[in-house]
Amino acid sequence: MPDESRQNFLNKIRVQKDLEIATGSSIERHGRGAELISKFAALEREDQDFIYHWADIVGESNSELARHFVNRAPSAFDVMNQAGVEAWLIAAMDLFDNHGLGTAIDGLEKLAEFSDSYAARHSSCMFDSVTQFLQHFIIGLGGRELQFSADSDTYTDTEKIFLPESVNEYDELEQNFALYKLTAVHLWAQSWYGTWRYQVVE
């Protein structure tokens, strides 16, 4: 057996033992045991330890919920970082505390929905967080001071620049912030050069 194949084999044996300790059951009797072992073996050791740590904590309250978490955790790491996976689990634990086991398991199963919501929350750039910067930035471009206001439409009336409540066009916060800034510059230019009038006529 080549060294790499042997290492992978030994890694899977270690993972299987760790999983059996974490879940309190034989992985061989698990319906998708081999698949679960392979997914765990592909994770970084830090992420594996993270899952085992939280499985111990959850298991103190409910072993069934802990098993569901362990089963779904590798898929969660496919779409989120540790902070996201932790938030997903804590949300499920809150559901368990307030509504019971069935609702908590349903929460874990809605992984795609949670990951989309989590990504939107952590990549969105909010109007309130950029207003002060944009105010100074636009003053630095020259001309008179313009006020900023949130609106469903993006435009200027030459007294104010109206921007959306949030920007979430991109997956990265920095890119969404850059789009806010570019939009503000574009609207400032419309006011400075008078091109906003063409839009009014239209």
C-alpha positions as CSV (number, residue, x, y, z in Angstrom):
1,M,0.0,0.0,0.0
2,P,1.5,3.4,-1.0
3,D,2.3,5.7,1.9
4,E,-0.4,8.3,0.9
5,S,-3.1,5.6,0.7
6,R,-1.9,4.1,4.0
7,Q,-2.1,7.6,5.6
8,N,-5.6,8.1,4.3
9,F,-6.7,4.7,5.5
10,L,-5.2,5.4,9.0
11,N,-6.8,8.8,9.0
12,K,-10.2,7.3,8.3
13,I,-9.8,4.8,11.1
14,R,-9.0,7.6,13.5
15,V,-12.0,9.6,12.3
16,Q,-14.3,6.6,12.7
17,K,-13.2,6.1,16.3
18,D,-13.6,9.9,17.0
19,L,-17.0,9.9,15.5
20,E,-18.1,6.9,17.5
21,I,-17.0,8.6,20.7
22,A,-18.8,11.8,19.6
23,T,-22.0,10.1,18.7
24,G,-22.0,7.3,21.2
25,S,-22.8,4.8,18.5
26,S,-21.2,2.5,16.0
27,I,-20.6,4.3,12.7
28,E,-20.7,1.0,10.9
29,R,-24.4,0.8,11.7
30,H,-24.9,4.3,10.5
31,G,-26.8,4.4,7.2
32,R,-24.3,6.6,5.5
33,G,-21.3,5.8,7.7
34,A,-18.7,5.5,5.0
35,E,-19.8,8.8,3.5
36,L,-19.7,10.6,6.8
37,I,-16.2,9.3,7.6
38,S,-14.9,10.4,4.2
39,K,-16.4,13.9,4.7
40,F,-14.9,14.2,8.2
41,A,-11.5,12.9,6.9
42,A,-11.5,15.7,4.3
43,L,-11.9,18.4,7.0
44,E,-9.0,20.2,8.6
45,R,-8.2,18.8,12.0
46,E,-9.1,22.1,13.6
47,D,-12.6,21.8,12.2
48,Q,-12.9,18.2,13.2
49,D,-12.0,19.1,16.8
50,F,-14.5,22.1,16.7
51,I,-17.3,19.6,15.8
52,Y,-16.3,17.2,18.5
53,H,-16.1,20.0,21.1
54,W,-19.6,21.2,20.2
55,A,-21.0,17.7,20.0
56,D,-19.9,17.2,23.6
57,I,-21.7,20.4,24.7
58,V,-24.9,19.6,22.8
59,G,-24.8,16.0,24.0
60,E,-25.1,17.2,27.6
61,S,-28.6,18.5,26.7
62,N,-29.7,16.0,24.1
63,S,-27.7,13.2,22.4
64,E,-30.0,13.0,19.4
65,L,-29.5,16.6,18.6
66,A,-25.7,16.1,19.0
67,R,-25.9,13.2,16.5
68,H,-27.8,15.3,13.9
69,F,-25.3,18.1,14.3
70,V,-22.3,15.8,13.7
71,N,-24.0,14.3,10.7
72,R,-24.7,17.7,9.1
73,A,-21.6,19.6,10.2
74,P,-19.3,18.6,7.3
75,S,-21.8,19.9,4.9
76,A,-22.0,23.1,6.9
77,F,-18.3,23.6,6.5
78,D,-18.7,23.3,2.8
79,V,-20.7,26.6,2.8
80,M,-19.6,28.5,6.0
81,N,-16.5,29.1,8.1
82,Q,-16.3,28.2,11.8
83,A,-18.2,31.3,12.9
84,G,-21.0,30.5,10.6
85,V,-21.2,26.9,11.6
86,E,-21.3,28.0,15.3
87,A,-24.1,30.5,14.6
88,W,-26.0,27.8,12.8
89,L,-25.7,25.4,15.7
90,I,-26.5,28.0,18.4
91,A,-29.7,28.9,16.4
92,A,-30.7,25.2,16.5
93,M,-29.9,25.0,20.2
94,D,-32.2,28.1,20.8
95,L,-34.9,26.3,18.9
96,F,-34.4,23.2,21.1
97,D,-34.7,25.3,24.3
98,N,-37.8,27.1,23.1
99,H,-39.6,24.6,20.9
100,G,-38.2,21.2,21.4
101,L,-36.1,18.6,19.6
102,G,-38.1,18.3,16.4
103,T,-38.0,22.0,15.6
104,A,-34.2,22.1,16.4
105,I,-33.6,19.2,14.0
106,D,-35.6,21.0,11.3
107,G,-33.4,24.0,12.0
108,L,-30.3,22.0,11.4
109,E,-31.8,20.5,8.2
110,K,-32.4,24.0,6.8
111,L,-28.7,24.5,6.3
112,A,-28.8,26.1,2.9
113,E,-31.4,28.6,4.0
114,F,-29.4,29.5,7.1
115,S,-26.1,29.8,5.1
116,D,-27.7,32.1,2.6
117,S,-29.1,34.3,5.3
118,Y,-25.8,34.3,7.2
119,A,-23.8,35.3,4.1
120,A,-26.2,38.1,3.4
121,R,-25.9,39.5,7.0
122,H,-22.2,39.4,6.9
123,S,-21.5,40.7,3.4
124,S,-24.2,43.4,3.3
125,C,-23.0,47.0,3.6
126,M,-25.5,49.1,5.5
127,F,-26.3,52.8,4.8
128,D,-25.9,53.8,8.5
129,S,-22.4,52.4,8.6
130,V,-21.1,54.3,5.5
131,T,-22.9,57.7,5.8
132,Q,-20.3,59.5,7.8
133,F,-17.4,58.3,5.6
134,L,-19.3,59.2,2.4
135,Q,-20.1,62.6,3.8
136,H,-16.4,63.5,4.2
137,F,-15.5,61.7,1.0
138,I,-17.9,63.7,-1.1
139,I,-16.8,67.0,0.5
140,G,-13.2,66.1,-0.4
141,L,-14.2,65.9,-4.1
142,G,-15.1,69.6,-4.1
143,G,-18.1,71.7,-4.4
144,R,-20.7,72.3,-1.8
145,E,-21.7,69.9,0.9
146,L,-24.5,67.4,0.0
147,Q,-26.6,65.5,2.5
148,F,-27.3,61.8,2.4
149,S,-30.6,60.0,2.9
150,A,-31.7,56.4,2.6
151,D,-34.3,55.7,-0.1
152,S,-35.6,52.8,-2.2
153,D,-34.4,54.7,-5.3
154,T,-30.9,55.9,-6.0
155,Y,-30.7,59.5,-7.2
156,T,-29.8,63.1,-6.4
157,D,-31.9,66.3,-6.3
158,T,-28.7,68.4,-6.1
159,E,-29.3,69.0,-2.3
160,K,-29.2,65.4,-1.2
161,I,-27.8,62.1,-2.4
162,F,-30.3,59.2,-2.0
163,L,-28.8,55.7,-1.5
164,P,-30.4,52.3,-0.6
165,E,-30.7,51.1,3.0
166,S,-28.1,48.4,2.1
167,V,-26.0,47.0,-0.7
168,N,-25.6,43.3,-1.1
169,E,-24.6,42.8,-4.7
170,Y,-21.4,40.9,-3.9
171,D,-20.3,38.2,-1.5
172,E,-17.6,40.4,0.1
173,L,-18.3,43.4,2.4
174,E,-15.5,45.4,0.9
175,Q,-16.9,45.1,-2.6
176,N,-20.4,46.2,-1.4
177,F,-18.8,49.2,0.3
178,A,-16.9,50.1,-2.9
179,L,-20.2,50.0,-4.8
180,Y,-21.7,52.4,-2.3
181,K,-18.8,54.7,-2.7
182,L,-18.9,54.6,-6.5
183,T,-22.6,55.2,-6.5
184,A,-22.1,58.3,-4.3
185,V,-19.4,59.6,-6.6
186,H,-21.5,59.1,-9.6
187,L,-24.4,61.0,-8.0
188,W,-22.1,63.8,-6.9
189,A,-20.8,64.1,-10.4
190,Q,-24.4,64.4,-11.7
191,S,-24.9,67.3,-9.3
192,W,-21.6,68.9,-10.0
193,Y,-21.8,68.7,-13.8
194,G,-25.6,69.1,-14.0
195,T,-26.2,65.8,-15.8
196,W,-29.0,65.0,-13.3
197,R,-31.2,67.3,-15.2
198,Y,-31.4,64.9,-18.2
199,Q,-32.9,62.3,-15.9
200,V,-35.5,64.7,-14.6
201,V,-36.5,65.5,-18.2
202,E,-36.8,61.8,-19.0
